[in-house]
């Protein structure tokens, strides 16, 4: 398993754990009002679950398992794939820091941090698309060529 795939999967598992912890905090908040009602944890929960866990698992496995582009560049631009991994995770952390308290027009740094997290996650998605796009293709016609070569060889024999 490639190193990048391991990082995607392990990060996905970490975010799954964080999503479960956030769900626990949401339940405790509902039962005991631990922090002000203005603190918004539900969006953090969904980002951890969908982008942190599911998306990273999908990205990691697809980088590993999708058909190779060529034998030399088997998994595409690995540097760009690492950029996708790093940007996605930085974006998720920034979202977790800013989202619960953002929304007040006076909190420009929180709103700016939230906007930056969205831009980083978008850039991560675009980087991933650039890496994986060439590897999404139909079946090759190699089998037909092999059969026709075998037929030619048997005809000449």
C-alpha positions as CSV (number, residue, x, y, z in Angstrom):
1,X,0.0,0.0,0.0
2,X,1.5,3.4,-1.0
3,X,2.5,5.8,1.8
4,X,0.0,8.4,0.6
5,X,-2.8,5.9,0.8
6,X,-1.9,5.0,4.3
7,X,-1.9,8.7,5.3
8,X,-5.3,9.3,3.7
9,X,-6.7,6.2,5.4
10,X,-5.2,6.9,8.8
11,X,-6.3,10.5,8.7
12,X,-9.7,9.4,7.7
13,X,-9.9,7.1,10.8
14,X,-8.7,9.9,13.0
15,X,-11.5,12.2,11.6
16,X,-14.0,9.4,12.1
17,X,-13.0,9.3,15.8
18,X,-13.2,13.1,16.0
19,X,-16.7,12.9,14.4
20,X,-17.8,10.4,17.0
21,X,-16.4,12.7,19.7
22,X,-18.2,15.7,18.2
23,X,-21.4,13.7,18.2
24,X,-20.9,12.9,21.9
25,X,-20.3,16.6,22.6
26,X,-23.5,17.4,20.7
27,X,-25.5,14.9,22.8
28,X,-24.0,16.3,26.0
29,X,-24.7,19.8,24.9
30,X,-28.4,18.9,24.4
31,X,-28.6,17.1,27.8
32,X,-26.6,19.5,30.0
33,X,-26.0,22.8,28.0
34,X,-22.2,22.6,28.5
35,X,-21.5,25.6,26.3
36,X,-23.5,28.5,24.8
37,X,-26.2,27.6,22.3
38,X,-24.5,29.9,19.7
39,X,-21.6,27.4,19.5
40,X,-22.3,25.4,16.2
41,X,-20.8,21.9,16.4
42,X,-23.2,20.2,14.0
43,X,-21.4,21.6,10.8
44,X,-18.1,20.5,12.3
45,X,-19.5,17.0,12.9
46,X,-20.7,16.7,9.3
47,X,-17.4,18.0,7.9
48,X,-15.4,15.6,10.0
49,X,-17.7,12.7,9.0
50,X,-18.1,13.5,5.3
51,X,-14.8,15.2,4.3
52,X,-12.6,14.0,7.1
53,X,-13.6,10.3,7.1
54,X,-15.5,9.3,4.0
55,X,-13.8,11.5,1.5
56,X,-10.3,10.7,2.7
57,X,-10.9,7.0,2.7
58,X,-12.3,7.3,-0.9
59,X,-9.3,9.5,-2.0
60,X,-6.8,7.1,-0.4
61,X,-8.2,4.0,-1.9
62,X,-8.7,5.5,-5.3
63,X,-5.2,6.8,-5.5
64,X,-4.1,3.3,-4.7
65,X,-6.5,1.2,-6.7
66,X,-7.5,3.1,-9.8
67,X,-5.9,1.9,-13.1
68,X,-2.5,3.1,-13.7
69,X,-1.9,6.0,-16.2
70,X,1.3,4.6,-17.5
71,X,4.0,2.3,-16.0
72,X,6.4,5.2,-15.4
73,X,3.8,7.6,-13.9
74,X,1.7,4.8,-12.4
75,X,-0.3,6.9,-10.0
76,X,-0.1,10.3,-11.6
77,X,1.5,13.4,-10.1
78,X,2.2,12.2,-6.5
79,X,3.3,15.7,-5.4
80,X,-0.1,17.1,-6.4
81,X,-1.8,14.2,-4.6
82,X,0.2,15.1,-1.4
83,X,-0.9,18.7,-1.9
84,X,-4.5,17.5,-2.0
85,X,-4.0,15.6,1.2
86,X,-2.3,18.5,3.0
87,X,-4.8,21.1,1.9
88,X,-7.8,19.0,2.8
89,X,-6.5,18.3,6.3
90,X,-5.5,21.9,7.0
91,X,-8.9,23.1,5.7
92,X,-10.7,20.6,8.0
93,X,-8.7,21.7,11.0
94,X,-9.3,25.4,10.2
95,X,-13.0,24.7,9.8
96,X,-13.1,22.9,13.2
97,X,-11.5,25.9,14.8
98,X,-13.6,28.6,13.2
99,X,-17.0,27.1,12.5
100,X,-18.4,26.8,16.0
101,X,-17.9,30.5,16.7
102,X,-18.1,32.1,13.3
103,X,-21.1,34.0,12.0
104,X,-20.9,37.2,13.9
105,X,-19.9,40.0,11.4
106,X,-17.7,41.4,14.0
107,X,-15.5,38.3,14.2
108,X,-13.7,39.0,10.9
109,X,-10.8,36.7,11.7
110,X,-13.1,33.7,12.4
111,X,-15.1,34.4,9.3
112,X,-11.8,34.8,7.3
113,X,-10.5,31.6,8.8
114,X,-13.8,29.8,7.8
115,X,-13.5,31.2,4.2
116,X,-9.8,30.1,4.0
117,X,-10.8,26.6,5.1
118,X,-13.4,26.5,2.3
119,X,-10.8,27.6,-0.2
120,X,-8.3,25.1,1.0
121,X,-10.8,22.2,0.8
122,X,-11.9,23.3,-2.7
123,X,-8.2,23.5,-3.8
124,X,-7.7,20.0,-2.3
125,X,-10.7,18.7,-4.3
126,X,-9.4,20.3,-7.5
127,X,-5.9,18.8,-7.0
128,X,-7.4,15.4,-6.4
129,X,-9.5,15.7,-9.6
130,X,-6.4,16.6,-11.6
131,X,-4.5,13.6,-10.3
132,X,-7.3,11.0,-10.6
133,X,-9.0,12.2,-13.9
134,X,-6.5,10.6,-16.3
135,X,-6.9,7.3,-14.5
136,X,-10.7,7.1,-15.0
137,X,-11.2,5.5,-18.3
138,X,-12.8,2.6,-20.1
139,X,-11.4,-0.8,-20.7
140,X,-8.3,-0.9,-22.9
141,X,-8.5,-2.7,-26.2
142,X,-5.3,-4.7,-25.4
143,X,-7.1,-8.0,-25.4
144,X,-8.3,-7.5,-28.9
145,X,-4.8,-6.6,-30.1
146,X,-3.4,-9.7,-28.3
147,X,-5.9,-12.0,-29.9
148,X,-5.3,-10.5,-33.3
149,X,-1.5,-10.9,-32.8
150,X,-2.0,-14.5,-31.8
151,X,-4.2,-15.1,-34.8
152,X,-1.6,-13.6,-37.1
153,X,1.1,-15.8,-35.5
154,X,-1.0,-18.9,-36.0
155,X,-1.8,-18.0,-39.6
156,X,1.9,-17.6,-40.4
157,X,2.8,-20.9,-38.7
